[in-house]
């Protein structure tokens, strides 16, 4: 039975913001005429099944000078044990680092890894704080679901912007083996990070924070 002290999605804080290192290419706003959409429309879904998909369309992309991408170090992405007042502030978010071994850039897949703390009731019925593995997966495709090749340039992961495209982002955490779970949570598997927070018996005084940027265009010149 679920207890009344369970922290659910109402206590999840999400900002669609990436504090990004922008050495090299010059960061710019979306090119003139670009239409952008985000689905689902709530940022919390970056840590739920399916993730968030950002779609970018433009009738005349300037393919010679504009790219889209993210830094190889994603700054302040997740904190699974935020102790600031729920729905007000976030602190202590972990960075994630590009993991070439888990990525497949030729098929439009980039993976970033790191860790964050979660506080939950373990199998001894006591609260524990564990440092849990985290990964963020970024997938780039055309509107017709064809993979768009990524490249690494100047400490960034980029795609050439010469057609309409979409980018799907999902943050997951690896479920601990010493936890008590609400159904359908299970140990030792990758679970969307917000859903893992809900499956664990987390501390009522904590919340989960996630963060990512949906406006990472750069000029090559």
Residue, then its C-alpha position, 0 to 999 in steps of 0.5 A: x500500500x502506498x503511504x501518505x508520505x510518498x513524494x509524487x510528481x507534484x513535488x518534482x521541479x523541472x526547468x527546461x534550461x541547460x547551462x551550457x559551455x559555449x566555447x568555439x561556435x557562437x551561440x545564437x537564437x533560433x534562426x529567423x522563421x524557425x518554428x519550435x514545439x515541445x511534446x509533451x508540453x510539461x518539462x517533467x516528461x524529460x524524466x518519464x517514459x518516452x522523454x521530451x521531443x523538441x521539433x524544429x521546422x523552417x522553410x529555409x534553413x541556412x545550411x552553410x552556417x548554422x548547427x544545433x547541438x549541446x556541449x559534451x559536458x551538460x551542466x546541472x542536469x539532475x538532483x534526485x535528492x533536492x532539499x530545497x523547498x519543493x516547487x521553489x528552488x533547486x540546488x546541487x544538480x549533477x553534471x553529465x559527461x558525453x560517453x562515447x562508448x555508449x553513443x552511436x553518433x552515426x545513428x543519431x544517438x548521444x549518451x551522457x552519464x554521471x550520477x546523483x543522490x536519491x534518498x529512500x527507504x532501503x530493505x532494512x526499513x531505514x532511510x539511506x542516501x545512495x549515489x545512483x548512476x544516471x544517463x541522458x540519451x539524446x536522439x536526433x531524427x528527421x521529421x520522417x524518423x530517419x536518424x541524423x548523423x551527429x558529429x563532435x566539434x570543439x567539445x560539442x555534439x552537433x548536427x548540421x541544420x539543413x532540414x526540419x528535425x527533432x530531438x528527443x531527450x530522456x533522463x534515466x537512473x539505474x534503480x538500486x538493489x537495496x530499495x523497497x519499491x512501489x509497483x511497478x518499480x524493480x531493482x537493477x534496471x534503467x528507469x526514467x529518473x522521475x518515475x524512479x523517484x516515484x517508485x522509491x519510498x523517498x523522503x517527504x522533505x526531498x524532491x527531484x530536479x531535472x534540467x535541459x536546454x531546448x535552444x542550442x543553435x550555433x553559428x559556425x562563423 
